[in-house]
Amino acid sequence: MKVGVILNRVFRIHHNPLLAYICNQLGSTDTCVLIIPKEKFGDEAQLKASFYHGTLNAFINTLNHYQIQTNVMDYNHLIAFCKNQQLDKVVMASDIMSYHHESYDYPHQKQRFQEAGIKVEALRVQHYFSPRKTFNNQGEPYKVFTSFYKKWRPYVIERHRAHYELSDISKIVEPAYAPTQINDSHSGLTEKEVQQQWQSFLNNDIQNYESNREYLPEVLTSQLSIALAYGLIDILQVFNDLLHGYESNESNYEAFIRELIFREFYYVLMTQYPETAHQSFKEKYRNIEWVNDKQQFDQWKNGKTGYPIVDAAMQELNQTGYMHNRMRMVTSQFLTKDLLIDWTWGETYFKDKLIDYDNASNVHGWQWSASTGTDAVPYFRMFNPIKQSERFDPNALYIKQWLSTLNHVDSHLLHDTQKHMQLLKQQGIQLGVDYPEPMVNHQYSRQRVMSLFKSL
Ligand SMILES: Cc1cc2nc3c(=O)[nH]c(=O)nc-3n(C[C@H](O)[C@H](O)[C@H](O)COP(=O)(O)OP(=O)(O)OC[C@H]3O[C@@H](n4cnc5c(N)ncnc54)[C@H](O)[C@@H]3O)c2cc1C
């Protein structure tokens, strides 16, 4: 028996169920081939591509260090390679949501293997709950987060994690047949760095997580989203660690666990309703007549809306590949509500730019903002970007961090620039010249959205 183990996006050597699978086969399987199909990225996703290549390189080097060789290839060559190797079956993760292209996901790949006559065995690797089990008392999928959380929170318990010796794996894994050349990159993360960051978060910032979560000028949250997107940390470890520390600070730990259950909820939802990747979850909002102004979309993408808080957030995204959660909510509401641009446009842009891109969390985050999703914000509770700015960045520290042209200006002038046009001019910022005028009038946009949604 010869088995192919596909390690796509599960870039960790410890507590990796795919590697544990190999160890469990010792004796019954003759030989194993490790395969990493390499993802492709377009020009618009260069920051993300660089992070991916750097992380993948580091992972391959670590495997090599333990004399474990992998076959790295393009997705296009995957089936031909497996046929050539005369594999009896392949084993792969069925629960990865962070691929750059939908066609890399489990349902698409499974179909390709089946058409080629190769058996597929699926393992749960990146998520805690199983979409096949998480139904409500009526046997239906959950549509509301609170009921999902109430029902499944008690099932977050200390769980056994996969253990194995890497030396055993090297005994059964065949040498590489395909070249393992990856694009050079100085970006990316290693499993070791992720462990250090996570332990440091547990020792420090989690103690104030509830308030830190809304603090803008600095990232005081865990940034675990990046590690989870590349399989650099085991979700069972994350929950086990949280349960260990829980009693030291229940409310902050619970707030954090709740967010991780949000990730689970969106994963389960996306698996049960895959069509929501492209269409509104709520049927009545499937035919919204979006304005979809291409020029306005470009202004939003480039951080030229004339609303400093929105522009700062878009700069953060474009320059770092990350955006604070509050700002993801503010910028997505601005695009869908203030500009009436289809949420799928914004979702695609975030996919290209976010290093921590996760299809389920991104799609449902966007649908929440657009009021088209499950549990979504009601359309009449539209964010006012000026109020959000005053409330979450009162001293304009975040704005100034990302918009250096506004650095010298009095902070209180930077929330409502239209109102303070004259004072801004006195401080060297002429709207329309040194910094854009607000591209839309929020009050007008609000009326437009209200009447549109009411009419549906
Ligand atoms: C429009 C929009 C798009 C988003 N796109 C993504 C995305 O592509 N990838 C992604 O991982 N998250 C996404 N989120 C959720 C959230 O913004 C990020 O998970 C969070 O900002 C990541 O930073 P962190 O790891 O420091 O979070 P922390 O606050 O430290 O949270 C810990 C973990 O909980 C989970 N989590 C936290 N908030 C949410 C949430 N609102 N929804 C689902 N899971 C959550 C994440 O796994 C996160 O790593 C999106 C939210 C919105 C509103």
The ligand as an SDF file (V2000), in Angstrom:
LIG
                    3D

 53 58  0  0  0  0  0  0  0  0999 V2000
  -15.3050   42.3400    6.9930 C   0  0  0  0  0  0  0  0  0  0  0  0
  -14.5260   41.3670    7.8420 C   0  0  0  0  0  0  0  0  0  0  0  0
  -13.6270   40.5040    7.2460 C   0  0  0  0  0  0  0  0  0  0  0  0
  -12.8980   39.5810    8.0110 C   0  0  0  0  0  0  0  0  0  0  0  0
  -12.0380   38.7310    7.3790 N   0  0  0  0  0  0  0  0  0  0  0  0
  -11.3640   37.7950    8.0930 C   0  0  0  0  0  0  0  0  0  0  0  0
  -10.4680   36.8980    7.4470 C   0  0  0  0  0  0  0  0  0  0  0  0
  -10.3240   36.8830    6.2250 O   0  0  0  0  0  0  0  0  0  0  0  0
   -9.7710   36.0250    8.2380 N   0  0  0  0  0  0  0  0  0  0  0  0
   -9.9430   35.9710    9.6000 C   0  0  0  0  0  0  0  0  0  0  0  0
   -9.2930   35.1520   10.2590 O   0  0  0  0  0  0  0  0  0  0  0  0
  -10.7990   36.7940   10.2150 N   0  0  0  0  0  0  0  0  0  0  0  0
  -11.5010   37.7180    9.5240 C   0  0  0  0  0  0  0  0  0  0  0  0
  -12.3450   38.5860   10.1730 N   0  0  0  0  0  0  0  0  0  0  0  0
  -12.5400   38.4420   11.6400 C   0  0  0  0  0  0  0  0  0  0  0  0
  -11.5800   39.2700   12.5260 C   0  0  0  0  0  0  0  0  0  0  0  0
  -11.4990   40.5840   12.0700 O   0  0  0  0  0  0  0  0  0  0  0  0
  -10.1740   38.6540   12.5760 C   0  0  0  0  0  0  0  0  0  0  0  0
  -10.2490   37.2850   12.8840 O   0  0  0  0  0  0  0  0  0  0  0  0
   -9.3100   39.3230   13.6410 C   0  0  0  0  0  0  0  0  0  0  0  0
   -9.2430   40.7030   13.4210 O   0  0  0  0  0  0  0  0  0  0  0  0
   -7.9300   38.7150   13.5930 C   0  0  0  0  0  0  0  0  0  0  0  0
   -7.0540   39.3110   14.5040 O   0  0  0  0  0  0  0  0  0  0  0  0
   -6.6000   38.5310   15.8050 P   0  0  0  0  0  0  0  0  0  0  0  0
   -6.1810   37.1380   15.4680 O   0  0  0  0  0  0  0  0  0  0  0  0
   -5.6160   39.3780   16.5050 O   0  0  0  0  0  0  0  0  0  0  0  0
   -7.9570   38.4390   16.6090 O   0  0  0  0  0  0  0  0  0  0  0  0
   -8.2230   38.1580   18.1570 P   0  0  0  0  0  0  0  0  0  0  0  0
   -9.1000   39.2610   18.6360 O   0  0  0  0  0  0  0  0  0  0  0  0
   -7.0140   37.8760   18.9020 O   0  0  0  0  0  0  0  0  0  0  0  0
   -9.1670   36.8640   18.1000 O   0  0  0  0  0  0  0  0  0  0  0  0
   -8.6890   35.5220   18.2390 C   0  0  0  0  0  0  0  0  0  0  0  0
   -9.2040   34.6920   17.1060 C   0  0  0  0  0  0  0  0  0  0  0  0
  -10.6250   34.6010   17.1370 O   0  0  0  0  0  0  0  0  0  0  0  0
  -11.1340   34.5540   15.8080 C   0  0  0  0  0  0  0  0  0  0  0  0
  -11.9710   35.7470   15.5810 N   0  0  0  0  0  0  0  0  0  0  0  0
  -11.8810   36.9480   16.1720 C   0  0  0  0  0  0  0  0  0  0  0  0
  -12.8400   37.7850   15.7210 N   0  0  0  0  0  0  0  0  0  0  0  0
  -13.5390   37.0790   14.7950 C   0  0  0  0  0  0  0  0  0  0  0  0
  -14.6470   37.3780   13.9650 C   0  0  0  0  0  0  0  0  0  0  0  0
  -15.2590   38.5700   13.9850 N   0  0  0  0  0  0  0  0  0  0  0  0
  -15.0860   36.4390   13.1020 N   0  0  0  0  0  0  0  0  0  0  0  0
  -14.5030   35.2070   13.0630 C   0  0  0  0  0  0  0  0  0  0  0  0
  -13.4570   34.8620   13.8330 N   0  0  0  0  0  0  0  0  0  0  0  0
  -12.9750   35.7790   14.6790 C   0  0  0  0  0  0  0  0  0  0  0  0
   -9.9300   34.5780   14.8700 C   0  0  0  0  0  0  0  0  0  0  0  0
   -9.5820   33.2510   14.5720 O   0  0  0  0  0  0  0  0  0  0  0  0
   -8.8710   35.2480   15.7410 C   0  0  0  0  0  0  0  0  0  0  0  0
   -7.5700   34.8800   15.3540 O   0  0  0  0  0  0  0  0  0  0  0  0
  -13.0890   39.5210    9.4230 C   0  0  0  0  0  0  0  0  0  0  0  0
  -13.9890   40.4170   10.0320 C   0  0  0  0  0  0  0  0  0  0  0  0
  -14.6940   41.3250    9.2440 C   0  0  0  0  0  0  0  0  0  0  0  0
  -15.6490   42.2680    9.9280 C   0  0  0  0  0  0  0  0  0  0  0  0
  1  2  1  0
  2  3  1  0
  2 52  2  0
  3  4  2  0
  4  5  1  0
  4 50  1  0
  5  6  2  0
  6  7  1  0
  6 13  1  0
  7  8  2  0
  7  9  1  0
  9 10  1  0
 10 11  2  0
 10 12  1  0
 12 13  2  0
 13 14  1  0
 14 15  1  0
 14 50  1  0
 15 16  1  0
 16 17  1  0
 16 18  1  0
 18 19  1  0
 18 20  1  0
 20 21  1  0
 20 22  1  0
 22 23  1  0
 23 24  1  0
 24 25  2  0
 24 26  1  0
 24 27  1  0
 27 28  1  0
 28 29  2  0
 28 30  1  0
 28 31  1  0
 31 32  1  0
 32 33  1  0
 33 34  1  0
 33 48  1  0
 34 35  1  0
 35 36  1  0
 35 46  1  0
 36 37  1  0
 36 45  1  0
 37 38  2  0
 38 39  1  0
 39 40  1  0
 39 45  2  0
 40 41  1  0
 40 42  2  0
 42 43  1  0
 43 44  2  0
 44 45  1  0
 46 47  1  0
 46 48  1  0
 48 49  1  0
 50 51  2  0
 51 52  1  0
 52 53  1  0
M  END
$$$$
